[in-house]
Amino acid sequence: MIHQGRKKIISLLAFVFPALLCYVVFFLAPAFGGVWYSLTDWNGLNPNYSFVGLANYVEVFKQDPVFWDSLWFTLKFVIFMVILQNALAILLAVFIESKGRSKVWFRTIFFMPNMISMIIGGFMWMFIFTKVLPYIAEHTFLTFIDQSWIGDPAYSFFSILIVSLWGGVGYLMVIYIAALQGVPKTLKEAAEIDGASGVQVFKNVTLPMIFPALTIGLFVTLNNSFKVFDAVFSLTGGGPGRATQVIALNIYEEAFSMTSRYGYASAKAMILFLVVFIITMIQLRIMKKREVEA
């Protein structure tokens, strides 16, 4: 019996070993390497570098206002994305679930942007913002859409937001569709028989039942929004000036620009990790508590 148990454990370890090895080599090792390099002055290429301790972190906090500007811009983006992406995904999920046989087509259409690289999607939307919308505005009464969506800081934020929502809502929509399908129809029917409206049924029956999915949705949105890079890189490149520079783009430029301060960029990455970790833990704690109450 003991021999069979060991054999089963060995077979399970052998099964997960390739994935575990890839995770350790490509995720854990670089993460711990980043912690070490954040304490050095390595430029990313030279095999010779010096240990500088916390000097990189001190410089970030005392001498790098651009980093903090990009962090505040990222926080603004995260707030909008967390609210809008989850709200739109839930609305789409409810809409699609009410469509009977045609819901397969709607599900496919709304999920398709998620299968396109955001770099490519960003260049597609660049063409839409700079060519298509001005043309439509010129030939219709929709003159308000003819704006400097890329060059004006007042509108470039919204262009990034639109592209990010376009590329990310479909993924969350699938999660919420799966959650909605797990809500017992008998509960909703009982609420309707008692005279509850559609809004009341959703608020008091459906929403509490899909709270675990909402926890996942908020977690995914928080992490992806803090790491946003490709949409900004392809649309505005952080411009005009540095008005739309997100923190990931700031770290990228620090590591791979002409200065190539890889160690300094690693310190910024560690600060970003701590910010995301703290906010995510708070979010998970609050949502898990709400799940229990619901």
Short mmCIF file of the C-alpha atoms (twelve columns), coordinates in Angstrom:
data_MODEL
# 
_entry.id   MODEL 
# 
loop_
_atom_site.group_PDB 
_atom_site.id 
_atom_site.type_symbol 
_atom_site.label_atom_id 
_atom_site.label_alt_id 
_atom_site.label_comp_id 
_atom_site.label_asym_id 
_atom_site.label_seq_id 
_atom_site.Cartn_x 
_atom_site.Cartn_y 
_atom_site.Cartn_z 
_atom_site.pdbx_PDB_model_num 
ATOM 1   C CA . MET A 1   0.000   0.000  0.000   1 
ATOM 2   C CA . ILE A 2   2.806   2.395  0.941   1 
ATOM 3   C CA . HIS A 3   4.664   1.426  -2.237  1 
ATOM 4   C CA . GLN A 4   1.598   2.254  -4.349  1 
ATOM 5   C CA . GLY A 5   1.236   5.626  -2.617  1 
ATOM 6   C CA . ARG A 6   4.863   6.541  -3.347  1 
ATOM 7   C CA . LYS A 7   4.465   5.397  -6.931  1 
ATOM 8   C CA . LYS A 8   1.414   7.630  -7.318  1 
ATOM 9   C CA . ILE A 9   3.253   10.632 -5.855  1 
ATOM 10  C CA . ILE A 10  6.242   10.035 -8.152  1 
ATOM 11  C CA . SER A 11  3.964   9.768  -11.197 1 
ATOM 12  C CA . LEU A 12  2.209   13.030 -10.253 1 
ATOM 13  C CA . LEU A 13  5.539   14.818 -9.756  1 
ATOM 14  C CA . ALA A 14  6.770   13.508 -13.103 1 
ATOM 15  C CA . PHE A 15  3.575   14.810 -14.702 1 
ATOM 16  C CA . VAL A 16  3.960   18.368 -13.355 1 
ATOM 17  C CA . PHE A 17  7.764   18.511 -13.548 1 
ATOM 18  C CA . PRO A 18  8.023   19.990 -17.101 1 
ATOM 19  C CA . ALA A 19  5.603   22.819 -16.255 1 
ATOM 20  C CA . LEU A 20  7.276   23.362 -12.866 1 
ATOM 21  C CA . LEU A 21  10.710  23.482 -14.492 1 
ATOM 22  C CA . CYS A 22  9.542   26.078 -17.036 1 
ATOM 23  C CA . TYR A 23  7.977   28.136 -14.239 1 
ATOM 24  C CA . VAL A 24  11.165  28.079 -12.163 1 
ATOM 25  C CA . VAL A 25  13.480  28.842 -15.112 1 
ATOM 26  C CA . PHE A 26  11.404  31.502 -16.859 1 
ATOM 27  C CA . PHE A 27  9.531   33.125 -13.944 1 
ATOM 28  C CA . LEU A 28  11.053  32.513 -10.523 1 
ATOM 29  C CA . ALA A 29  14.722  32.733 -11.539 1 
ATOM 30  C CA . PRO A 30  14.307  36.073 -13.396 1 
ATOM 31  C CA . ALA A 31  12.258  37.431 -10.489 1 
ATOM 32  C CA . PHE A 32  14.967  36.671 -7.932  1 
ATOM 33  C CA . GLY A 33  17.576  37.863 -10.430 1 
ATOM 34  C CA . GLY A 34  15.725  41.178 -10.663 1 
ATOM 35  C CA . VAL A 35  15.934  41.594 -6.887  1 
ATOM 36  C CA . TRP A 36  19.710  41.130 -7.047  1 
ATOM 37  C CA . TYR A 37  20.257  43.375 -10.064 1 
ATOM 38  C CA . SER A 38  18.221  46.141 -8.396  1 
ATOM 39  C CA . LEU A 39  21.078  46.363 -5.884  1 
ATOM 40  C CA . THR A 40  23.737  46.793 -8.595  1 
ATOM 41  C CA . ASP A 41  24.739  49.264 -11.314 1 
ATOM 42  C CA . TRP A 42  24.564  46.661 -14.113 1 
ATOM 43  C CA . ASN A 43  23.877  48.060 -17.596 1 
ATOM 44  C CA . GLY A 44  22.401  44.840 -18.992 1 
ATOM 45  C CA . LEU A 45  25.434  43.865 -21.101 1 
ATOM 46  C CA . ASN A 46  28.701  44.354 -19.237 1 
ATOM 47  C CA . PRO A 47  29.660  41.232 -17.228 1 
ATOM 48  C CA . ASN A 48  31.409  43.503 -14.738 1 
ATOM 49  C CA . TYR A 49  29.204  45.498 -12.394 1 
ATOM 50  C CA . SER A 50  29.286  46.787 -8.842  1 
ATOM 51  C CA . PHE A 51  27.066  46.247 -5.838  1 
ATOM 52  C CA . VAL A 52  25.506  49.594 -4.869  1 
ATOM 53  C CA . GLY A 53  23.078  48.473 -2.169  1 
ATOM 54  C CA . LEU A 54  19.979  50.629 -1.843  1 
ATOM 55  C CA . ALA A 55  21.392  53.506 -3.883  1 
ATOM 56  C CA . ASN A 56  19.024  52.800 -6.799  1 
ATOM 57  C CA . TYR A 57  16.003  52.882 -4.513  1 
ATOM 58  C CA . VAL A 58  17.173  56.108 -2.882  1 
ATOM 59  C CA . GLU A 59  17.539  57.709 -6.322  1 
ATOM 60  C CA . VAL A 60  14.031  56.606 -7.320  1 
ATOM 61  C CA . PHE A 61  12.473  58.164 -4.223  1 
ATOM 62  C CA . LYS A 62  14.539  61.375 -4.191  1 
ATOM 63  C CA . GLN A 63  15.651  62.197 -7.739  1 
ATOM 64  C CA . ASP A 64  13.153  60.716 -10.221 1 
ATOM 65  C CA . PRO A 65  9.919   62.745 -10.441 1 
ATOM 66  C CA . VAL A 66  9.212   61.270 -13.892 1 
ATOM 67  C CA . PHE A 67  8.828   57.823 -12.333 1 
ATOM 68  C CA . TRP A 68  6.249   59.089 -9.838  1 
ATOM 69  C CA . ASP A 69  4.362   60.963 -12.557 1 
ATOM 70  C CA . SER A 70  4.150   57.733 -14.550 1 
ATOM 71  C CA . LEU A 71  3.009   55.880 -11.420 1 
ATOM 72  C CA . TRP A 72  0.186   58.353 -10.795 1 
ATOM 73  C CA . PHE A 73  -0.867  58.152 -14.444 1 
ATOM 74  C CA . THR A 74  -0.880  54.348 -14.159 1 
ATOM 75  C CA . LEU A 75  -3.011  54.497 -10.997 1 
ATOM 76  C CA . LYS A 76  -5.500  56.719 -12.829 1 
ATOM 77  C CA . PHE A 77  -5.592  54.227 -15.690 1 
ATOM 78  C CA . VAL A 78  -6.027  51.294 -13.262 1 
ATOM 79  C CA . ILE A 79  -9.020  52.924 -11.537 1 
ATOM 80  C CA . PHE A 80  -10.813 53.511 -14.837 1 
ATOM 81  C CA . MET A 81  -9.980  50.038 -16.140 1 
ATOM 82  C CA . VAL A 82  -11.037 48.145 -13.003 1 
ATOM 83  C CA . ILE A 83  -14.445 49.837 -12.979 1 
ATOM 84  C CA . LEU A 84  -15.193 50.016 -16.710 1 
ATOM 85  C CA . GLN A 85  -13.748 46.668 -17.796 1 
ATOM 86  C CA . ASN A 86  -15.593 44.654 -15.169 1 
ATOM 87  C CA . ALA A 87  -18.846 46.601 -15.599 1 
ATOM 88  C CA . LEU A 88  -18.794 46.199 -19.392 1 
ATOM 89  C CA . ALA A 89  -17.836 42.524 -19.135 1 
ATOM 90  C CA . ILE A 90  -20.757 41.797 -16.786 1 
ATOM 91  C CA . LEU A 91  -23.184 43.714 -19.008 1 
ATOM 92  C CA . LEU A 92  -21.993 41.837 -22.099 1 
ATOM 93  C CA . ALA A 93  -22.205 38.511 -20.259 1 
ATOM 94  C CA . VAL A 94  -25.802 39.203 -19.192 1 
ATOM 95  C CA . PHE A 95  -26.687 40.392 -22.708 1 
ATOM 96  C CA . ILE A 96  -25.164 37.345 -24.403 1 
ATOM 97  C CA . GLU A 97  -26.746 34.875 -21.970 1 
ATOM 98  C CA . SER A 98  -30.157 36.249 -22.953 1 
ATOM 99  C CA . LYS A 99  -29.615 35.605 -26.669 1 
ATOM 100 C CA . GLY A 100 -30.481 31.915 -26.972 1 
ATOM 101 C CA . ARG A 101 -28.931 30.192 -29.982 1 
ATOM 102 C CA . SER A 102 -27.191 33.300 -31.309 1 
ATOM 103 C CA . LYS A 103 -25.123 33.720 -28.118 1 
ATOM 104 C CA . VAL A 104 -22.348 31.563 -29.608 1 
ATOM 105 C CA . TRP A 105 -21.818 34.139 -32.363 1 
ATOM 106 C CA . PHE A 106 -21.928 37.091 -29.984 1 
ATOM 107 C CA . ARG A 107 -19.487 35.354 -27.639 1 
ATOM 108 C CA . THR A 108 -17.065 34.765 -30.508 1 
ATOM 109 C CA . ILE A 109 -17.322 38.320 -31.843 1 
ATOM 110 C CA . PHE A 110 -16.670 39.991 -28.483 1 
ATOM 111 C CA . PHE A 111 -13.851 37.594 -27.598 1 
ATOM 112 C CA . MET A 112 -11.999 37.971 -30.930 1 
ATOM 113 C CA . PRO A 113 -10.023 41.138 -29.953 1 
ATOM 114 C CA . ASN A 114 -8.434  39.137 -27.134 1 
ATOM 115 C CA . MET A 115 -6.829  36.871 -29.750 1 
ATOM 116 C CA . ILE A 116 -5.099  39.791 -31.488 1 
ATOM 117 C CA . SER A 117 -1.759  41.122 -30.275 1 
ATOM 118 C CA . MET A 118 -2.288  44.473 -28.576 1 
ATOM 119 C CA . ILE A 119 0.655   45.880 -30.514 1 
ATOM 120 C CA . ILE A 120 -1.140  45.085 -33.770 1 
ATOM 121 C CA . GLY A 121 -4.437  46.217 -32.269 1 
ATOM 122 C CA . GLY A 122 -2.826  49.483 -31.212 1 
ATOM 123 C CA . PHE A 123 -1.625  50.200 -34.745 1 
ATOM 124 C CA . MET A 124 -5.087  49.328 -36.075 1 
ATOM 125 C CA . TRP A 125 -6.647  51.821 -33.693 1 
ATOM 126 C CA . MET A 126 -3.981  54.384 -34.565 1 
ATOM 127 C CA . PHE A 127 -5.325  54.271 -38.135 1 
ATOM 128 C CA . ILE A 128 -8.906  54.546 -36.849 1 
ATOM 129 C CA . PHE A 129 -8.147  57.546 -34.632 1 
ATOM 130 C CA . THR A 130 -6.080  59.429 -37.215 1 
ATOM 131 C CA . LYS A 131 -7.832  58.521 -40.492 1 
ATOM 132 C CA . VAL A 132 -11.217 56.863 -40.042 1 
ATOM 133 C CA . LEU A 133 -12.768 59.088 -37.367 1 
ATOM 134 C CA . PRO A 134 -11.808 62.387 -39.102 1 
ATOM 135 C CA . TYR A 135 -13.266 61.021 -42.350 1 
ATOM 136 C CA . ILE A 136 -16.524 60.044 -40.633 1 
ATOM 137 C CA . ALA A 137 -16.704 63.433 -38.913 1 
ATOM 138 C CA . GLU A 138 -16.186 65.222 -42.233 1 
ATOM 139 C CA . HIS A 139 -18.981 63.342 -44.006 1 
ATOM 140 C CA . THR A 140 -21.526 63.092 -41.200 1 
ATOM 141 C CA . PHE A 141 -22.917 65.203 -38.372 1 
ATOM 142 C CA . LEU A 142 -20.602 63.458 -35.861 1 
ATOM 143 C CA . THR A 143 -18.103 66.318 -35.871 1 
ATOM 144 C CA . PHE A 144 -17.271 65.805 -32.180 1 
ATOM 145 C CA . ILE A 145 -15.281 62.645 -32.964 1 
ATOM 146 C CA . ASP A 146 -12.740 64.639 -34.983 1 
ATOM 147 C CA . GLN A 147 -10.294 65.226 -32.142 1 
ATOM 148 C CA . SER A 148 -6.551  64.890 -31.703 1 
ATOM 149 C CA . TRP A 149 -6.920  61.471 -30.074 1 
ATOM 150 C CA . ILE A 150 -3.184  60.795 -30.106 1 
ATOM 151 C CA . GLY A 151 -1.519  64.223 -29.894 1 
ATOM 152 C CA . ASP A 152 -3.682  65.917 -27.254 1 
ATOM 153 C CA . PRO A 153 -3.076  64.799 -23.637 1 
ATOM 154 C CA . ALA A 154 -6.747  65.475 -22.855 1 
ATOM 155 C CA . TYR A 155 -7.819  62.820 -25.371 1 
ATOM 156 C CA . SER A 156 -4.821  60.472 -25.585 1 
ATOM 157 C CA . PHE A 157 -5.690  58.984 -22.177 1 
ATOM 158 C CA . PHE A 158 -9.140  58.054 -23.460 1 
ATOM 159 C CA . SER A 159 -7.717  56.576 -26.659 1 
ATOM 160 C CA . ILE A 160 -5.512  54.267 -24.550 1 
ATOM 161 C CA . LEU A 161 -8.516  53.411 -22.398 1 
ATOM 162 C CA . ILE A 162 -10.680 52.576 -25.427 1 
ATOM 163 C CA . VAL A 163 -8.051  50.297 -26.966 1 
ATOM 164 C CA . SER A 164 -7.384  48.530 -23.649 1 
ATOM 165 C CA . LEU A 165 -11.089 47.952 -23.056 1 
ATOM 166 C CA . TRP A 166 -11.524 46.689 -26.607 1 
ATOM 167 C CA . GLY A 167 -8.743  44.163 -26.105 1 
ATOM 168 C CA . GLY A 168 -9.565  43.042 -22.557 1 
ATOM 169 C CA . VAL A 169 -13.324 43.011 -22.026 1 
ATOM 170 C CA . GLY A 170 -13.843 39.799 -24.006 1 
ATOM 171 C CA . TYR A 171 -11.643 37.719 -21.699 1 
ATOM 172 C CA . LEU A 172 -13.494 38.813 -18.562 1 
ATOM 173 C CA . MET A 173 -16.807 38.398 -20.368 1 
ATOM 174 C CA . VAL A 174 -16.117 34.664 -20.779 1 
ATOM 175 C CA . ILE A 175 -15.387 34.361 -17.036 1 
ATOM 176 C CA . TYR A 176 -18.659 36.069 -16.138 1 
ATOM 177 C CA . ILE A 177 -20.624 34.004 -18.668 1 
ATOM 178 C CA . ALA A 178 -19.360 30.841 -16.983 1 
ATOM 179 C CA . ALA A 179 -20.360 32.280 -13.594 1 
ATOM 180 C CA . LEU A 180 -23.841 33.250 -14.824 1 
ATOM 181 C CA . GLN A 181 -24.393 29.757 -16.176 1 
ATOM 182 C CA . GLY A 182 -23.774 28.421 -12.671 1 
ATOM 183 C CA . VAL A 183 -26.571 30.500 -11.117 1 
ATOM 184 C CA . PRO A 184 -29.593 28.194 -10.481 1 
ATOM 185 C CA . LYS A 185 -32.560 29.233 -12.607 1 
ATOM 186 C CA . THR A 186 -34.921 28.201 -9.824  1 
ATOM 187 C CA . LEU A 187 -33.631 30.999 -7.588  1 
ATOM 188 C CA . LYS A 188 -34.234 33.635 -10.261 1 
ATOM 189 C CA . GLU A 189 -37.653 32.230 -11.097 1 
ATOM 190 C CA . ALA A 190 -38.621 32.233 -7.407  1 
ATOM 191 C CA . ALA A 191 -37.568 35.878 -7.102  1 
ATOM 192 C CA . GLU A 192 -39.576 36.805 -10.204 1 
ATOM 193 C CA . ILE A 193 -42.649 35.000 -8.841  1 
ATOM 194 C CA . ASP A 194 -42.296 37.048 -5.637  1 
ATOM 195 C CA . GLY A 195 -42.533 40.188 -7.776  1 
ATOM 196 C CA . ALA A 196 -38.868 41.160 -8.106  1 
ATOM 197 C CA . SER A 197 -37.922 43.160 -11.193 1 
ATOM 198 C CA . GLY A 198 -35.078 42.179 -13.506 1 
ATOM 199 C CA . VAL A 199 -32.748 44.673 -11.825 1 
ATOM 200 C CA . GLN A 200 -33.704 43.417 -8.362  1 
ATOM 201 C CA . VAL A 201 -33.144 39.793 -9.416  1 
ATOM 202 C CA . PHE A 202 -29.686 40.655 -10.710 1 
ATOM 203 C CA . LYS A 203 -28.760 42.735 -7.652  1 
ATOM 204 C CA . ASN A 204 -30.057 40.391 -4.957  1 
ATOM 205 C CA . VAL A 205 -29.732 36.949 -6.553  1 
ATOM 206 C CA . THR A 206 -27.362 36.882 -9.525  1 
ATOM 207 C CA . LEU A 207 -24.650 39.272 -8.311  1 
ATOM 208 C CA . PRO A 208 -24.072 37.556 -4.920  1 
ATOM 209 C CA . MET A 209 -23.879 34.201 -6.713  1 
ATOM 210 C CA . ILE A 210 -21.148 35.380 -9.113  1 
ATOM 211 C CA . PHE A 211 -19.020 37.107 -6.445  1 
ATOM 212 C CA . PRO A 212 -16.185 34.536 -6.748  1 
ATOM 213 C CA . ALA A 213 -15.968 35.355 -10.469 1 
ATOM 214 C CA . LEU A 214 -15.995 39.069 -9.634  1 
ATOM 215 C CA . THR A 215 -13.042 38.491 -7.294  1 
ATOM 216 C CA . ILE A 216 -11.143 36.853 -10.157 1 
ATOM 217 C CA . GLY A 217 -12.158 39.616 -12.562 1 
ATOM 218 C CA . LEU A 218 -10.909 42.373 -10.261 1 
ATOM 219 C CA . PHE A 219 -7.675  40.462 -9.623  1 
ATOM 220 C CA . VAL A 220 -7.001  39.995 -13.343 1 
ATOM 221 C CA . THR A 221 -7.879  43.586 -14.201 1 
ATOM 222 C CA . LEU A 222 -5.695  45.033 -11.445 1 
ATOM 223 C CA . ASN A 223 -2.652  43.032 -12.493 1 
ATOM 224 C CA . ASN A 224 -3.054  43.626 -16.228 1 
ATOM 225 C CA . SER A 225 -3.769  47.340 -15.801 1 
ATOM 226 C CA . PHE A 226 -0.666  47.956 -13.709 1 
ATOM 227 C CA . LYS A 227 1.420   46.140 -16.337 1 
ATOM 228 C CA . VAL A 228 -0.117  47.919 -19.346 1 
ATOM 229 C CA . PHE A 229 2.545   48.527 -21.970 1 
ATOM 230 C CA . ASP A 230 1.712   47.443 -25.502 1 
ATOM 231 C CA . ALA A 231 -1.373  49.646 -25.988 1 
ATOM 232 C CA . VAL A 232 0.523   52.743 -24.829 1 
ATOM 233 C CA . PHE A 233 3.675   51.818 -26.741 1 
ATOM 234 C CA . SER A 234 1.843   51.332 -30.050 1 
ATOM 235 C CA . LEU A 235 -0.542  54.287 -29.726 1 
ATOM 236 C CA . THR A 236 1.307   57.191 -28.128 1 
ATOM 237 C CA . GLY A 237 4.745   55.891 -27.107 1 
ATOM 238 C CA . GLY A 238 4.175   57.685 -23.811 1 
ATOM 239 C CA . GLY A 239 3.579   61.017 -25.500 1 
ATOM 240 C CA . PRO A 240 2.862   63.723 -26.233 1 
ATOM 241 C CA . GLY A 241 6.013   64.409 -24.259 1 
ATOM 242 C CA . ARG A 242 5.580   62.058 -21.315 1 
ATOM 243 C CA . ALA A 243 1.917   62.823 -20.690 1 
ATOM 244 C CA . THR A 244 0.796   59.206 -21.173 1 
ATOM 245 C CA . GLN A 245 3.876   57.374 -19.952 1 
ATOM 246 C CA . VAL A 246 2.846   54.399 -17.828 1 
ATOM 247 C CA . ILE A 247 5.175   52.855 -15.278 1 
ATOM 248 C CA . ALA A 248 5.990   49.793 -17.413 1 
ATOM 249 C CA . LEU A 249 7.056   52.061 -20.288 1 
ATOM 250 C CA . ASN A 250 9.168   54.148 -17.900 1 
ATOM 251 C CA . ILE A 251 10.959  50.984 -16.715 1 
ATOM 252 C CA . TYR A 252 11.405  49.802 -20.308 1 
ATOM 253 C CA . GLU A 253 12.997  53.092 -21.378 1 
ATOM 254 C CA . GLU A 254 15.282  53.091 -18.350 1 
ATOM 255 C CA . ALA A 255 16.512  49.563 -19.107 1 
ATOM 256 C CA . PHE A 256 16.762  49.660 -22.892 1 
ATOM 257 C CA . SER A 257 17.409  53.324 -23.760 1 
ATOM 258 C CA . MET A 258 20.835  54.752 -24.539 1 
ATOM 259 C CA . THR A 259 21.715  54.858 -20.818 1 
ATOM 260 C CA . SER A 260 20.843  51.157 -20.346 1 
ATOM 261 C CA . ARG A 261 20.550  51.394 -16.572 1 
ATOM 262 C CA . TYR A 262 19.307  47.867 -16.096 1 
ATOM 263 C CA . GLY A 263 19.987  47.789 -12.356 1 
ATOM 264 C CA . TYR A 264 18.128  51.061 -11.818 1 
ATOM 265 C CA . ALA A 265 15.214  49.802 -13.931 1 
ATOM 266 C CA . SER A 266 15.142  46.615 -11.832 1 
ATOM 267 C CA . ALA A 267 14.762  48.743 -8.692  1 
ATOM 268 C CA . LYS A 268 11.768  50.473 -10.272 1 
ATOM 269 C CA . ALA A 269 10.329  47.068 -11.199 1 
ATOM 270 C CA . MET A 270 10.654  45.918 -7.585  1 
ATOM 271 C CA . ILE A 271 8.776   49.018 -6.403  1 
ATOM 272 C CA . LEU A 272 6.046   48.298 -8.943  1 
ATOM 273 C CA . PHE A 273 5.857   44.714 -7.717  1 
ATOM 274 C CA . LEU A 274 5.405   45.869 -4.111  1 
ATOM 275 C CA . VAL A 275 2.692   48.360 -5.094  1 
ATOM 276 C CA . VAL A 276 0.776   45.725 -7.091  1 
ATOM 277 C CA . PHE A 277 1.265   43.103 -4.367  1 
ATOM 278 C CA . ILE A 278 -0.066  45.336 -1.579  1 
ATOM 279 C CA . ILE A 279 -3.080  46.555 -3.580  1 
ATOM 280 C CA . THR A 280 -3.880  43.026 -4.760  1 
ATOM 281 C CA . MET A 281 -3.735  41.599 -1.231  1 
ATOM 282 C CA . ILE A 282 -6.082  44.340 0.005   1 
ATOM 283 C CA . GLN A 283 -8.462  43.677 -2.889  1 
ATOM 284 C CA . LEU A 284 -8.484  39.915 -2.309  1 
ATOM 285 C CA . ARG A 285 -9.038  40.338 1.426   1 
ATOM 286 C CA . ILE A 286 -11.980 42.693 0.895   1 
ATOM 287 C CA . MET A 287 -13.572 40.564 -1.841  1 
ATOM 288 C CA . LYS A 288 -13.167 37.295 0.071   1 
ATOM 289 C CA . LYS A 289 -14.874 38.911 3.062   1 
ATOM 290 C CA . ARG A 290 -17.717 40.063 0.801   1 
ATOM 291 C CA . GLU A 291 -18.019 36.558 -0.648  1 
ATOM 292 C CA . VAL A 292 -18.561 35.136 2.856   1 
ATOM 293 C CA . GLU A 293 -21.132 37.812 3.682   1 
ATOM 294 C CA . ALA A 294 -22.929 37.244 0.366   1 
# 
